[in-house]
Amino acid sequence: MEFKKRFSVMTDPRDIRKISHLLSDIVGLTIMGVIAGCEGYEDIEEFGKTKHEWLKQYLELPEGIPSHDTIERLFESINPKEFQFCFSLWVQETFGLSDERFLHVDGKSNRRSADKYKGKKMLHTVSVFAGENHLSIAQLKVDEKSNEITAIAPLLESLEITDKVITIDAMGCQKEIAKTIAEKKGYYVLAVKDNQKALNDEIESAFKTTAITHTHTTVEKEHGRIEERKCSVITDLRFIDERVNWTALYCIICIVSKRTIGDKTTVETRYFISNMQQDAKFFLEAIRSHWGIENRLHWVLDILFHEDYCRKNKDNAAENFNIIRKMALNIIRAFKGDKKSLRRRRLNAGWNDDYL
């Protein structure tokens, strides 16, 4: 399997004198099991025993199928930083992201990963998601949701982001993050709220007093709902005093979203900054694409893989299994053999060896 070479560089944390099952076999078995619908270690062992002969086409399995205890101990002890590094390289090498324009950054908590009796906090990770290819490409654990800020720059440092558009919500609207992206020859689109109050106030004022450079509006009607989005861009930043603090800042952006359902209309206004020379249509596409990390990654992990209900919380298990789910999701989503839903693809993979 393709992952063997990439993941062979990981340090095996087990006592070499007691190793009966190859690390690559256990990781490979687990990925295929999760693709086929497994959620727990016992599921993976049962899957392996049921598919033993078939699995030998792809795995070495010198001592047969590992027990669920063996699988569990390995994922509790694998170094998650090494695993994440191999995962990120594997994604970029396997799927090829040279055509990708948008990389979206956001955080997610695994709610059941906490154990208050042992003093173990809930797992919170910051992920990078390829918006057009719909692939998870990197993640980094943080101690608290409020610490997302410190994780974003190192996470981006580990990736090739030249000419990519990086979108981040308001928590990531930080001068150092903008500087990191610009220095790596990427483009930032950062949401601005009251955590950057001076900048937010100046942008709000500018859209009341300064000439708009260009605008673009879209209207969508579906399921009894009408949604109008208007994106406006200003490139004349003479009245934005804060511009000197933001590396290569080129424009400010305003998106007004109007949603009508029946006789009720709601309006939301959001502001952004960017170092990219593009028109309003492009920025509206980039910002709308950002929600893909919620809808196509976080939501799918919770609904399809039941991640939010997973109680794997001993040592490194939660973080490492988080990577396994993302690997499985990437493989399922990248499959071009049919147009089945992700759920039905998992079902077919569990039922049909040829499909798997």
C-alpha positions in Angstrom: 0.0 0.0 0.0 1.1 3.6 -0.7 1.1 4.6 2.9 3.7 1.9 3.9 6.7 3.9 2.7 5.6 7.2 4.1 4.7 5.8 7.5 7.7 3.5 7.8 9.7 6.5 9.1 7.6 6.7 12.3 9.3 5.5 15.5 7.8 2.3 16.8 7.1 2.9 20.5 6.9 -0.8 21.4 9.6 -3.0 23.1 11.4 -4.5 20.0 11.7 -7.8 21.9 8.0 -8.2 22.1 6.9 -7.1 18.7 4.8 -9.7 16.8 2.8 -7.4 14.5 4.3 -4.8 12.1 3.4 -1.1 12.8 2.5 -0.6 9.1 0.2 -3.7 9.3 -1.7 -2.3 12.3 -2.0 1.2 10.8 -3.1 -0.3 7.4 -5.6 -2.7 9.0 -7.1 0.2 11.1 -7.4 2.5 8.1 -9.2 -0.1 6.1 -11.4 -1.1 9.0 -12.5 2.5 9.6 -13.2 2.9 5.9 -15.4 -0.2 6.1 -17.3 1.2 9.1 -15.3 0.1 12.2 -15.4 2.5 15.2 -13.7 0.6 18.0 -10.7 -1.6 18.5 -12.8 -4.7 18.9 -14.5 -3.8 15.5 -11.1 -3.6 13.8 -10.0 -7.0 15.2 -13.3 -8.6 14.1 -13.0 -7.0 10.7 -9.4 -8.3 10.4 -10.4 -11.9 11.3 -13.3 -11.8 8.9 -11.2 -10.4 6.0 -7.9 -12.2 6.9 -7.3 -13.9 3.5 -8.3 -10.8 1.6 -6.1 -8.6 3.7 -3.0 -10.7 3.0 -3.0 -9.3 -0.5 -2.0 -5.9 1.0 -0.5 -6.5 4.4 2.2 -8.9 5.6 0.5 -10.1 8.8 3.3 -12.5 9.8 1.5 -13.4 13.1 -2.0 -13.1 11.8 -4.5 -10.4 12.9 -3.5 -8.4 16.0 -5.8 -8.4 19.0 -7.8 -5.3 19.9 -5.6 -4.8 23.0 -2.5 -4.7 20.8 -4.1 -2.2 18.4 -5.3 -0.1 21.3 -1.8 0.0 23.0 -0.1 1.0 19.8 -2.4 4.0 19.2 -2.1 5.1 22.7 1.7 5.2 22.4 2.5 6.4 18.8 4.1 9.8 18.9 1.2 12.0 17.4 3.6 14.7 16.1 5.4 12.1 14.0 2.1 10.6 12.9 0.7 14.0 11.9 3.9 14.8 10.0 3.7 11.5 8.0 -0.1 12.1 7.5 0.5 15.6 6.0 3.2 14.4 3.6 1.1 11.3 2.6 -1.9 13.5 1.7 0.2 15.9 -0.4 2.1 13.1 -2.2 -0.9 10.8 -2.7 -3.6 13.2 -3.8 -1.6 16.1 -5.3 -2.7 19.5 -4.4 -0.9 21.6 -7.1 -4.3 22.8 -8.5 -5.7 23.7 -5.0 -6.4 27.4 -4.5 -7.9 27.6 -1.0 -6.6 26.3 2.3 -9.0 26.8 5.2 -7.9 26.8 8.9 -10.2 26.1 11.8 -10.4 24.3 15.1 -12.5 21.4 16.5 -13.1 19.8 19.9 -13.7 16.1 20.5 -16.2 16.5 23.3 -16.0 12.9 24.7 -12.2 12.8 24.7 -12.1 14.4 28.1 -11.8 12.4 31.4 -12.4 14.6 34.4 -11.6 11.8 36.8 -8.1 11.5 35.4 -7.7 15.2 34.8 -7.5 14.7 31.0 -8.7 17.7 29.0 -10.8 17.5 25.9 -8.8 17.1 22.7 -8.8 20.3 20.6 -7.1 20.3 17.2 -6.5 22.9 14.5 -6.9 21.5 11.0 -6.1 22.7 7.5 -8.6 21.7 4.8 -8.2 22.0 1.0 -11.4 23.8 -0.1 -11.6 22.6 -3.7 -10.3 19.1 -3.3 -12.2 18.6 0.0 -9.3 17.0 1.7 -7.9 17.3 5.3 -4.2 17.9 4.9 -2.8 18.7 8.3 -3.7 19.1 12.0 -2.1 20.2 15.3 -3.2 19.6 18.8 -3.7 22.6 21.2 -4.2 22.6 24.9 -7.3 24.8 24.8 -9.5 26.4 22.2 -8.0 29.8 23.1 -4.6 28.5 22.1 -5.5 28.0 18.5 -3.6 31.2 17.8 -0.3 29.7 18.8 -0.8 26.6 16.6 -1.7 28.2 13.3 1.7 29.7 12.4 3.6 26.4 13.1 1.0 24.5 11.2 1.3 26.7 8.1 5.1 26.6 8.4 5.0 22.9 7.8 3.1 23.2 4.5 3.8 24.5 1.0 1.5 27.5 0.7 3.0 29.5 -2.1 0.2 31.1 -4.1 -2.4 29.5 -1.9 -5.2 31.5 -0.3 -5.4 30.9 3.4 -8.7 31.7 5.1 -9.0 31.9 8.9 -11.8 33.0 11.2 -11.5 36.0 13.5 -9.4 34.1 16.2 -6.6 33.7 13.6 -6.7 37.4 12.7 -3.2 38.1 14.1 -0.3 40.1 12.8 2.2 37.3 13.2 0.0 34.9 11.3 -0.5 37.4 8.4 3.3 37.9 8.4 3.9 34.1 8.3 1.6 33.7 5.3 2.9 36.6 3.4 6.6 35.6 4.0 5.8 32.1 2.7 4.4 33.8 -0.5 0.8 32.9 0.3 -2.3 35.0 0.5 -4.4 35.6 3.6 -8.1 36.3 3.9 -8.7 36.9 7.6 -12.0 37.6 9.3 -11.9 40.7 11.5 -14.0 41.2 14.6 -13.7 43.0 18.0 -10.5 41.0 19.0 -8.9 43.5 16.6 -11.1 46.4 17.7 -9.1 49.3 16.2 -8.9 47.6 12.9 -12.5 46.5 13.0 -13.7 50.1 13.8 -11.6 51.6 11.0 -12.9 49.1 8.4 -16.5 49.7 9.5 -16.0 53.4 9.1 -14.2 53.1 5.7 -17.2 51.2 4.2 -19.4 54.2 5.2 -17.1 56.9 3.8 -14.7 55.5 1.2 -15.4 54.8 -2.4 -15.9 51.1 -3.1 -13.4 49.6 -5.6 -15.6 46.8 -6.8 -18.6 44.7 -5.7 -20.3 41.4 -6.6 -23.7 40.0 -5.5 -25.2 36.5 -5.6 -28.8 35.4 -5.0 -29.8 31.9 -4.2 -33.3 30.5 -3.9 -33.9 27.0 -2.5 -36.0 25.2 0.1 -38.2 28.2 0.6 -35.1 30.4 1.5 -33.7 33.4 -0.4 -30.1 34.2 0.4 -28.4 37.4 -1.0 -24.7 38.0 -0.5 -23.0 41.2 -1.5 -19.2 41.5 -1.4 -17.6 44.9 -1.5 -13.8 45.6 -1.7 -11.9 48.7 -0.9 -8.2 49.1 -2.0 -7.8 52.8 -1.0 -6.5 52.3 2.5 -5.3 55.8 3.2 -7.8 56.1 6.1 -6.9 52.8 7.6 -4.2 53.7 10.1 -3.9 50.1 11.2 -2.7 49.1 7.8 1.0 49.6 8.8 0.7 46.8 11.3 -0.4 44.2 8.8 2.2 42.7 6.4 1.5 43.5 2.7 -2.2 44.4 3.5 -3.8 45.3 0.1 -7.5 45.5 0.6 -10.4 45.4 3.1 -13.6 43.4 2.4 -17.2 43.6 3.5 -19.8 40.9 3.0 -23.4 41.6 3.8 -25.6 38.4 3.9 -29.3 38.8 3.8 -31.4 35.7 4.4 -35.2 35.6 4.0 -37.3 32.7 5.1 -41.0 33.4 4.8 -41.7 36.8 6.1 -38.6 36.9 8.3 -35.3 38.5 7.1 -32.0 38.6 8.9 -28.9 40.6 7.9 -25.3 39.9 8.9 -22.3 42.0 8.1 -18.7 40.6 8.2 -15.3 42.2 7.5 -12.1 40.8 6.2 -8.6 41.8 5.3 -6.3 40.4 2.5 -2.9 40.9 0.9 -4.3 39.7 -2.4 -5.1 41.7 -5.5 -8.4 40.2 -6.6 -12.0 41.3 -7.3 -15.1 41.0 -5.1 -16.3 37.8 -7.0 -13.1 36.0 -6.1 -13.2 37.0 -2.4 -16.8 36.0 -2.1 -16.0 32.5 -3.5 -13.0 32.2 -1.2 -14.9 33.2 2.0 -17.9 31.0 1.1 -15.5 28.1 0.5 -14.2 28.5 4.0 -17.4 27.0 5.4 -16.4 23.7 3.8 -14.1 22.9 6.7 -17.2 22.9 8.9 -19.6 21.2 6.5 -17.3 18.8 4.7 -14.8 18.0 7.5 -16.0 18.6 11.0 -19.7 17.8 10.4 -18.8 14.7 8.5 -16.4 13.5 11.2 -19.2 13.9 13.8 -22.1 12.5 11.8 -20.5 9.8 9.6 -17.6 8.7 12.0 -19.3 9.6 15.3 -16.2 11.4 16.4 -17.9 13.6 19.0 -19.1 10.4 20.8 -15.7 8.7 20.8 -14.3 8.0 24.2 -10.8 7.0 23.2 -8.9 9.3 25.6 -6.0 7.4 27.1 -2.6 8.8 26.4 -2.3 9.7 22.6 -5.2 7.6 21.4 -7.7 10.4 20.8 -5.2 12.5 18.7 -3.9 9.5 16.7 -7.3 8.1 16.0 -8.4 11.6 14.8 -5.7 11.3 12.2 -6.9 7.8 11.2 -10.4 9.1 10.6 -9.1 11.9 8.4 -7.0 9.5 6.4 -10.1 7.2 5.9 -12.3 10.2 5.0 -9.7 11.5 2.4 -9.6 8.0 0.8 -13.4 7.6 0.7 -13.9 11.1 -0.7 -11.2 10.9 -3.3 -12.6 7.7 -4.8 -13.9 8.5 -8.4 -15.5 5.1 -9.1 -19.1 6.2 -8.4 -21.3 9.0 -7.2 -22.5 7.3 -4.0 -22.8 9.2 -0.8 -19.9 8.9 1.7 -22.2 6.8 4.0 -23.0 4.4 1.2 -19.4 4.1 0.2 -18.5 3.0 3.7 -21.3 0.5 3.7 -20.2 -0.9 0.3 -16.6 -1.1 1.5 -17.7 -3.2 4.4 -19.9 -5.5 2.3 -17.9 -5.9 -0.9 -14.2 -6.9 -1.0 -13.8 -5.7 -4.6 -15.2 -2.3 -3.7 -12.9 -2.0 -0.7 
